[in-house]
Amino acid sequence: MLKALLEPFRHPYPRSVIDQGGGGGRKPKAKAKNWSGTLGRLWQYLAKRKAKLALVLLMVVFSSGLALLGPYLLGVAVDDYLEGGGGRPWVLFLTGLGLVYAGSSLISWLQNIWMIEIAQETVYRLRGDLFSKLHRLPIPFYGKRQQGEIMSRVTNDIENVSSTLNSSAIQIFSSVLTLAGTVTVMLLLSPLLTLLTFLVVPLMALGMRWITRRTGPLYKQRQRDLGHLNGYIEETLSGQRIIKAFSQEERVIREFRERNDAIRQSGFWAQTISGFIPKLMNALNNLSFALVAGIGGVLAIRGTVTIGVIIVFVEYARQFTRPLNDLANQWNTLLSAIAGAERVFEVLDEEEESGDEREAVTLERVKGEVAFEGVTFSYDEEDAGDTLEDITFKAKPGEMVALVGPTGAGKTTLIQLLSRFYDPDKGVITLDGRDITAITRDSLRSHMAFVLQDSFLFQGTIRENIRFGRLDATDAEVEEAAKLANAHSFIDRLADGYDKRLGVGGEGISQGQKQLLAIARAILADPSILVLDEATSSIDTVTEIKIQEGLQRLMQGRTSFVIAHRLNTIRQADKILVLREGRLIEQGDHDSLLRQGGFYSELYQGHFEDSETGQGR
């Protein structure tokens, strides 16, 4: 029984996480690593609505002033009654007191509404900046992070900031003003009683300091754990077919529980330790009340102060600790928001994809002559090995170039260099004799079209997905592209035809049909350079034969790079590039490479020839 009760207190992180700050795991690359810096950057977003924010702050001042006026009027009324009772009309007093509290409530209501509006506009801009930033980041950024973890920053972390701005920001400012006003009035009424009230302040400061030094790192750790969990959930949901096909449900559930437990532990300790704050405040609040009431009563008996002053002081003593209590209660939300804002600013501080050269030009027409001259590239600068090493070849306009080689030989990397998703470490890549770094990326990629092995479709209609290749295409051009890709027949059989809405990732049609739509999208783009990465891998043999004519028409007059394993595709290539361990070891057409009797010939004899007889894959 005792073990079960103590189980939540078993902490998985090193003691230093709690005692000194800092969670486990790899340190982020962020620049936003301090509170003042993070809050300052948030202020830059808030400051865009300075006028309305200044009005809200002014209303907070009036609201706090009215809240302080109420207890003072009550004390004056009590003293007036004890001194004779007839000095002021009670109806007028009660009316005034009612107006004070009603005015304070009305102003508080209005300031909350306006602050919510300011907060939502601020978060709207922050979310927009983050989303825009994500589209300016280079491809390597996404290769090193889980999609779910990135999504967590766009959703959970920004939502934490939104919640704090909506509720906590005004509450914190109001509490500070109330605290300052209360201390001022208390000092004017009785410095001695004020000193008694202040006796609890050092205890509050020590307690807050001890608690916040431990909760801050834990809230950051919780946000990191939440990002990791979101990434894992997104990954497993996307891979459900593979998980079920290999009966790995139990393993996935077990790993989910481990990540879920990490959040439970970090969240438990963050909430538990921060939960000491209101308890500490309540205890010190009661101690302050006892001191003021007890010693104030003695002073009243001796005539040093009046009963009304004691009543005012008792109320102000509560108002003195109430703002501190409110600040303590809001501290959890503030810590969580700062942790979330830091993670957002980490992404905003990431280095963007390098801009185009100042002399970069936009190409109106492209012939399609591509040349690699001594190109060397490695994904990891610290890794001694190169993914591609000293690649040199030339593709003439209109040529079909096939890329052949074992897995990991560098075929896809070569294409990514051509499209400038990455830039080579050494060497030059030219298009029509011009270094591609002297061409704007938008212009370069606008003359290229891709049909990848894993075709991706967006949520929307079939017509919209095909038109993604060229947004200004007419409906007739969309349908013509579908006919060339041999997709028109299956689209026409659908209930809504081209207006059929697809789910996320193209759910609602088969994988082969998705591939056909991807080919239609590439046809519609009318590119000068075409890249086919196992473009027919998800299509049955009969359908493949039907679309070959469309692909041949598409490739005619265009430079095409084809990554394929099927023999009939490679045989038709004008040039075959044979890659092995990042090196270009052979190049030529099918017949000449066979006559050389080199690595390509070995691949053909051992693999491709079996494909013809049905014994290969």
Order of alpha helices (4+ residues) and beta strands (2+ residues): alpha-alpha-alpha-alpha-alpha-alpha-alpha-alpha-alpha-alpha-alpha-alpha-alpha-alpha-alpha-beta-beta-beta-alpha-beta-beta-alpha-beta-beta-alpha-alpha-alpha-beta-alpha-beta-alpha-beta-alpha-beta-beta-alpha-alpha-alpha
